[in-house]
């Protein structure tokens, strides 16, 4: 009897750990993945919705569909002679352009052109996965859970992709080149903050493995980046970067690395277990409750629009969604923010860099390694010239959507004083 209970207990423990991590904001979009059949890419055609001031469309990048939402500036009479920089918004893991809804509106009304992108493998953008030379062309079976009207996803590209912060930074750089953006402010939340740091410094140009030469557009000889605004900045692509804490002793690092290896082997690198857990455990209701735990200031802002923006991209992502979550949890975590500043002091010391931090965030707490690093940088004017600044607001992990009024007041104040 005991021998039978041990495997069941271990499985229950691992599933419980998975749900805890999902409930604390690492992978919401993928947790809603339900049983579905593979789709033929022709069933997911691009659509464009446009108005005079708002346009959503797919931009093709290296054979993938990247979802974009662009808001054109609403210039007042006094702003018409002042060209403000464009703003690129970069979401966190599992999210999409949708949760920037208030931020886009505020910036647009203040005279900024705004570009919100869904990173490759997330949101409505393509979720690549290699299914062989002759992939099956079976349409999706959604059962009774039809998608909201007008929600169209990028095609599932039949190719292997290695996810990293630098991959997404390369995508952002190419997008800015494609749109011929001159002056740009990069804003990122959580993981998106690291994408902004990589794009601003050109770190991604060092990441090629196939001999391809990459020429940075945003961080070239004449940098087009005019500022960085980071909302609750993450420590890396995944949590493994916490091992780099300088206060850890070698034995502590070894134990933590081994623990990550075991968790990844048993859960996040185990496609069968991962897909089973995602298919059979998580519901829209559970997803909504998990999101509310992150919206500590205004949990009532977790509406169906927000839940759907996490839920349906996962459901329609097929094996590509599972592959994305697997890689993001298990791939190399990349540079920490501290390492970016150590490696690129000339660039980051010269840029206006603003942190906006939700004080009730349990994912990237202000008392964590990254929060303490930036608090020290501001308090002691590291880098000089007072170019790094910070505002703390009452909110959870997504302050711009959880407490939009206080957050956007801080954001606009920084733009007016430090960037323009």
N, C-alpha and C positions, 0 to 999 in steps of 0.2 A: 504493500500500500504506500509506504513511504517513498519507495523508488518511483512509483507512478506520480506522486504529488510533486516531486522535485522539479521535473521538466515543466510541469504546468505552472508551478510557482515562479520559476525563472521567467517563463514566457510572460506571465502576468506582470512581473516586475518590470520587464523590458518594455512592455506595452504601456505600463503606467509611466515609466520614465519618458517614453516618446511623447505621450499626451501632455505631460508636464512641460516639456520643452516646447511643444506646439502651442500650448496654452499661454506660454510666456513670450510669444511673438516671433519665433524664429522662422516659421514656415507656414503661415496661415493659408496661403493660396493653395498649397499642395495637400493640406489635410482633407480637403473636401473631395479628393479624387475618388470617384465611384466606378463601379464596373461599367466598362464601355468597350466597344469594339474599335479597332483602328479605323482611321478615316482616310478617305482619298483626299488628297490636297485640293482637288478641284472643288470640293464641297465647301471650302473655306475661302471664298473669294474676297478680295479687297473691296472695301466700300469707302466712300469719302462723304463726310457730312460737313457742309461748309455754310457759313454765313459771313456777313461783312466783318465780324469781329472774332469768330471762333471757327476753327477747322480741325477735324479729326481725319486722319488718313494713315495709310501704311507706306513707309519709306523702305525701299528694298536695299538691304545691306548684305553684301556677300551671299546672295541667294536666300536671305531670310527676310521675313516681313517684320518691320519694327513699327509698332503703333505709336503715333505721335498726336498730341493735341496742341494746337497753336492758338494763342489768344493775341490779337492785334491790339496795340496800345489805343486807349481812349484819351487822346490828348486834349487838355483844356486849352483855352485861348493863350494862357501864359506859357504853356509847355511846348507850343508848336515850333518854336525856334530853338528848343533844347532837345537834342537827340540823346535819349537815355540808353544805357546798355541793354542788350537783350538778356533775359534770364533763362537759364536752363535748369529745370527741376529734375532731381534724380531720387527716385524712391528707394525704400529699404527692401530687404529680403521678403518676398512673398506678396508685396504690395503692387501698386500700379499708379498710373497718373491720376486715378479717381480721387485718392485721398488728398490731393493737392487742390481740391475744388475751391476752397475759400482763398487759398494763397494765390491761385491764378486770377481770381476775380479782383482781389485787392491790388495786385501788381498791375493788372490791365487798367484799372481805373486810375492808377497813379502814373500812367503814361509809359509803361514798360511793355515791350513785346515779350511774350512768355511762351516757352517751349517745354512741355512735359513729355518725357519719353518713357515707354515701358521697356525695361531692359530685356535683352535677348533671354528667352527661357522663362520670362515672367509676364504677368499681366496678359494683355492681348497679343503680345509679340510671339513670333514663332518659338516653338519648343523642339529643337532639333533632336533627333534620335535616329541612328542607323538601323534600318529594318531589312537590309539586304538589297541585292541588285533588282529584285522583283518584289517590292513591298506589296502586301495585300491591299486591295482597294475595297474595303468594306466600310459602309457608312456608319457613323456614330449611332448608338442606340441610347437615347436619353430617357426612355421610358416616359413617365409622367412628369419629369422634372425639366420642362422646356426652358430654354434660355430666354432672358428678357428680350423684348423686341429691339432690334437694331444692334445687338451685341454680336459682333463678328470677330473672329480670331484669325491671326496670321496662319499661314500654312505650316504644317509640320514638316520641316526640312529633313530629308533623308540623308543625314550626314552626321558624323561624330563632331562634337564640340567640346573643348576643354574650358570649363567655366573658371573665370578668375576676375579679380578686380580690374586687372589690366585689359582683359578682353572687353569689358564694358567701357572702360575709359577710351579705348581705341574706337569703339562704336560712337561714343559721344564726340570725339575729336573729328571723326569722319562726317558726322551729322552737321557739326558746325561748319566744316568745309563745304559740304553740300549746300547748305543754306547761305553760305557766304556771310556769316555773321562776323562783324568787326569787333565791337566791344561786347564782352560777355561777363556776366556774373553767374557763377556756378553755385547752386544750392542743393544740398543733399541731406537726406535723413538716414541715420543709422549706417547701414552698409553703403548707401548712396553717397555718404560723406567721403568715404574712402575712394569711391569712383571719382568724385570731384577732385580730391587731392592728387590722384594719379593723372587725371587729365590736365590739371593745372601745372604739374611739374614735368610732364612728359615721361614719367616713369614707365608707361606702357611701351615706349619705343625700345626698351631693353628686354622685352619679354618674348620676342619672336624666336621660334625654334626651327623654322624651316629656311632660314637664310634670307627671308624677306626683309628688305629695307623699309622702315617705317619713318615717315617724316611727319612730325607733329605740326598741326595747324594752330592750335590754341596757344601752345607754349613755345612756338618757334622763336626766331631771333627777335621779332617784334611781338611780344606776348599780347594776346588779345583778351586775356583774363584780367578783369578789373577788380575782382573781389571774390571771396569765398564766404558762404554762410552755411554753417554746419549745424543741423538740428540733432542733438543727442547722438553724437558721433560714435560709431562702433569701433571695436578693437581690431577687427579683421574680417575676412570673408566668412569665417566661422569662429567659434569660441576658443579654438586651440591656441590662439595668440595670447591667451592669458598666461600661458606657460612662460612667456618671455618676461614676465614680471621680474625686475632686477632684485627684488627682495627674496625670491625663492632660492633655496640652496639646491645644488646639483641633484641630491637625492629626491627632493620634492618635485623637481622638474621631471626626473625619470619616472616617478610614480604617476604623475599627472599624464605624461605622454603615454604611458602604458594603459592608463584608464581610458584615455581617448581611443587608443587602438582597439581595446576590447569592445567599447560601446559601438564604435564604427563597424567592427567586424560582425557583431551580433545584430545590430539594428540598421544603421544608415548605409552600410555597404551590402546589406542583405535585401535584395530587391523583392524577394518573395514575401518576407516578413513585413517589409515596409509597405508593399502594395496591399497586403492583407489588412494591415492596421488602418491604412487610409481608406480602403474600400468599405470596411465593415464597422468602424468605430465612430468616425467623425460625421456629424450632421451639420446642417445649417445652424441649428439651434446652439450646438456646442461651439461652433465657430463664432457666432454672435456673442456668446457668453465670454469666450476667450478675448475677443476684441474689447468688450466692455471692461475687462480687467486691466487693459492698457489705457483706456480712456478714463483716467481717474478723476478728472475735473468735470467732464461732461459726458458720462456714459450714455446719455440719451442721444448723443450725436451718432451713435452706432445704429444707422438705419439700414433699410434693405438695399439701398444703392451701394453702401459701403460693403455690406456682407456679400452681395452679389459680385462685387469687383474682385473679391478674393476667391469666392466659391466657383464661379463658372469657368474662369481661365484654367483652374486646376482640373475641373471635370472634363473640359474639352481638350486638355493637353495630352491625353493618351500616355504612352510610354515615355514621351518626351518630358512630361511633368515629373514623373518618378525619377528619370535620369537627372533632371536638374537638381531636385532636392538631394539626391544621393551625392552628386558631385559637390554641391555647395557645402554640405556637411563634412565631406571627407577630403576634398582637395586641399592643397597648400593654402594657408590662410593669408598669405601675402604680407606686405609691410603693415606694421602698426602705425597710427598717426605719429607716434614719437619717432619712429624710424624715418618717416617722410621728412620731418623737421630736421633730423640729424643729417640726412642725405642731401637735402635741398634747402639749406639755410638761406642762400642768396635769393631764391625765388620766394619762399614762404615768409621770410622776414620783410620782404618789400611789398607784399600784397596786403590790402585790408582783409583781415580774417576775423569773422564774427561767429561766436558760438551762442546758440540759444538752447537752453537746457531745461527740460521738464524735471522739476525737483522730485516728483513722485515716480520716476521711471525705475522699474525693477530690472530692466533689460540692460541698459547702459547707465547705471546710477552715477550721479555726480561724484560720489565717493569712490568710484572705481578708478582703475589705472588711467584711463583716458580723461575722465573728468578732472581728476587731481592734477594731471599734467597740464591741462589748459588753464585751470585755476591758478596754478603756480606761474604759468607763462604770463598771464594777465597781471597778477599781483606784483610780480617782480620785473615786469616789462622786458621779458626775454626777447631778444631780437631787436629791441630798441624801437623808438619812434611811436610807441603805443599803438601799433597797428593791429595787434590782436586784442579783441574785446569780448566780453561775455555778458549775457543777460540770462537770469534764471526766472522761470515762470512756473506758476502752479499748473502742472499737467503731468501726464504720463509720457509714454515713449514717442507719441506724435503730437507735439505741442501745437503745431500749426492747424491741426484739425480738432484737437481736444480743447484747446483754449485759444481760439483764433484771434480774439480781440487783443489780448495782452501780447501774444506772440507777434502779431503783425505790426503792432505799434513799435515793438522793439526792432523788428526787421526794417521797417521804413525809416525809423530814426537813424539806424546804422547806415542805410543807403544814402540818406541825405547828408550825413555828417562826414562819412568816410570814403564814399565811392564817387559821388557826383562832383 
